[in-house]
Amino acid sequence: MKAFFEAIQFLFVEVLFVPMDLLRSWELTNWWGANIINWVFIVICCYWTYYWTKQLAIFKSSGEDEQDTTAHSFLTK
């Protein structure tokens, strides 16, 4: 059973975390390179936020946006 858990440790520490160790070693020499994953996620989130707000505007202009404050019974009390 001990070998099973050691195999899991080896998989995560020596195999799956290698890219993270590389990014950590870049941190002192190239800050932008070390944070490239963060920048990619920021760009993706900005794009989808823009897309979402455009879709909200489309639904609001077509009249499909129904904003009923009595949608839940606890709001009517």
C-alpha positions, -999 to +999 in steps of 0.1 A: +000+000+000+029+023+007+042+019-028+009+030-042+010+063-023+047+068-033+037+063-069+010+090-065+036+113-049+061+106-078+034+113-104+025+147-089+058+159-077+082+146-104+059+146-135+028+169-133+045+197-114+075+200-137+059+229-157+051+247-125+087+243-113+099+257-146+077+288-142+088+292-106+125+292-117+117+318-143+102+342-118+134+359-108+147+363-144+116+368-165+085+380-146+063+381-177+072+346-188+066+332-153+031+347-152+021+338-188-006+314-175-022+342-155-022+365-185-038+339-207-066+334-181-071+372-178-074+376-216-099+347-217-120+361-189-120+396-205-131+381-238-160+361-223-171+390-201-173+412-232-192+384-250-216+380-221-223+418-219-229+419-256-254+390-254-272+408-225-275+439-246-289+419-275-316+402-253-324+436-237-328+454-270-350+426-285-373+426-254-366+390-244-350+402-211-376+396-185-368+412-152-395+402-128-387+409-092-414+386-080-397+355-094-392+342-059-419+341-033-397+355-006-393+388-026-431+395-025-434+396+013 
